């Protein structure tokens, strides 16, 4: 008796499509850009870092500090100290003197990119914080961002996503 087998089916209507309207720039004729939709759902637990994501819609930026080895403040926060493995304590971060440490302008985002393009991705330097915080500049002029630019946090307080997208940065005027 023959085995019952499932068949892999590849739809015949899969075609490459150029997406000049998506990128707002001409796409070279030798470049293929395809729409590749996904329908997967992934549930992720923030575990011990949940407090950080809950604080963002309240307009509070939290980091963690180790009381044992007295290093700096970590942002994004860590549950355990990466140096001595002791449990970290939560601290409120004063971002009033934050600056752009470095940046990169995203003009052609990849799949899953949530922001519009162009989008300045920035590394944020905050006095007293021993790490650089990766984020994005949600408002910028033609000559921005620049290294050393004073910035301040902007929190998404309405319709929060409880993701890192609930904080962005804007020029400090």
C-alpha positions in Angstrom: 0.0 0.0 0.0 1.5 3.4 -1.0 2.3 5.9 1.8 0.1 8.9 2.1 2.3 12.0 1.6 1.8 15.7 1.9 2.8 17.8 -1.0 4.8 21.1 -0.9 3.0 23.6 -3.1 4.6 26.7 -4.4 2.0 29.1 -5.8 2.4 29.8 -9.5 1.6 33.5 -9.0 4.8 34.4 -7.1 6.5 37.1 -9.2 9.2 39.6 -8.6 8.0 43.2 -8.4 9.9 46.4 -8.4 8.8 48.7 -5.6 9.9 52.2 -6.7 7.0 53.8 -5.0 8.0 52.2 -1.7 11.5 53.6 -1.8 10.7 56.9 -3.6 13.8 56.4 -5.7 14.4 54.6 -9.0 15.4 51.0 -8.6 18.2 49.8 -10.9 16.9 47.4 -13.6 19.1 44.6 -12.4 17.8 44.7 -8.8 14.8 42.6 -7.8 12.6 43.7 -4.9 9.8 41.4 -3.7 7.0 41.7 -1.2 7.3 38.8 1.2 4.3 38.9 3.6 4.4 36.9 6.8 1.6 35.7 9.0 3.5 34.3 11.9 2.6 35.4 15.5 5.3 35.3 18.1 4.6 35.9 21.8 7.6 37.1 23.8 8.0 37.6 27.5 10.0 40.5 28.8 10.4 38.7 32.2 12.5 40.7 34.6 12.7 43.6 32.1 9.0 44.2 32.0 9.3 47.2 34.4 11.4 49.0 31.8 8.8 48.6 29.0 5.9 49.5 31.4 7.7 52.8 32.4 8.1 54.1 28.9 4.4 55.1 28.4 4.5 56.8 31.7 7.4 59.0 30.4 10.0 57.4 32.7 13.3 56.1 31.5 14.7 53.3 33.7 18.1 51.7 33.7 19.8 49.3 36.1 22.8 49.6 38.3 24.8 47.0 40.3 25.2 47.7 44.0 27.9 45.1 44.4 30.6 46.1 41.9 29.4 49.7 41.6 29.8 49.9 37.8 27.7 52.4 35.8 24.0 52.5 34.9 23.0 50.1 32.2 20.6 51.1 29.5 19.0 49.1 28.1 18.6 47.5 31.5 20.0 44.1 32.6 18.4 41.8 35.1 21.9 40.6 36.3 25.2 42.5 36.3 27.2 41.4 33.3 30.4 41.7 35.4 29.6 40.0 38.8 26.2 38.3 38.0 24.5 39.9 41.0 20.9 41.1 40.6 20.7 44.7 39.4 18.6 47.5 41.0 16.3 49.8 39.1 17.3 53.5 38.8 15.6 56.4 37.1 17.7 58.0 34.3 18.1 61.7 33.9 18.4 62.2 30.2 18.4 66.0 30.3 22.0 66.1 29.0 21.7 63.4 26.4 23.6 63.8 23.1 23.9 61.9 19.8 27.1 59.8 20.1 26.9 58.5 16.5 24.2 57.9 13.9 23.3 56.2 10.6 20.6 57.3 8.2 18.3 54.5 7.0 17.0 55.2 3.5 16.2 51.7 2.3 14.8 49.7 5.2 14.6 46.0 5.2 11.6 43.8 6.0 10.1 44.4 9.4 11.3 48.0 9.7 8.5 49.8 11.4 9.5 53.5 10.8 9.2 55.6 7.7 12.3 56.3 5.6 14.5 58.2 5.8 15.0 57.4 9.5 18.0 58.5 11.5 19.1 55.7 13.8 21.1 57.1 16.7 23.4 55.9 19.5 22.5 58.0 22.5 25.1 59.1 25.1 23.7 59.9 28.5 26.0 61.2 31.3 26.3 58.5 34.1 25.2 55.7 31.8 28.0 53.3 31.0 26.4 52.0 27.7 25.1 53.7 24.6 21.4 53.4 24.0 20.3 52.6 20.4 17.2 54.4 19.3 15.9 56.8 16.5 15.4 60.5 16.0 11.7 61.0 15.4 12.1 64.7 14.3 15.0 66.1 12.4 16.0 68.8 10.0 18.1 68.7 6.8 21.4 69.1 8.8 20.4 66.7 11.6 21.4 64.6 13.3 25.1 65.4 14.0 27.5 64.0 16.5 27.2 65.8 19.8 23.7 67.1 19.1 21.7 67.7 22.3 18.6 65.6 22.3 15.7 64.8 24.7 13.5 61.7 24.9 10.0 61.6 23.5 7.7 59.0 25.0 4.7 57.4 23.3 2.1 57.9 26.1 -0.9 57.3 23.9 -1.5 53.9 22.3 1.8 52.4 23.7 3.2 49.3 22.0 5.2 48.2 25.1 8.2 47.9 22.9 11.4 49.9 22.4 9.4 52.0 19.9 7.7 53.7 22.9 10.8 56.0 23.2 12.3 58.1 20.5 14.5 61.2 20.6 14.0 64.8 19.3 16.4 67.8 19.1 16.7 69.7 22.4 15.8 73.3 21.4 
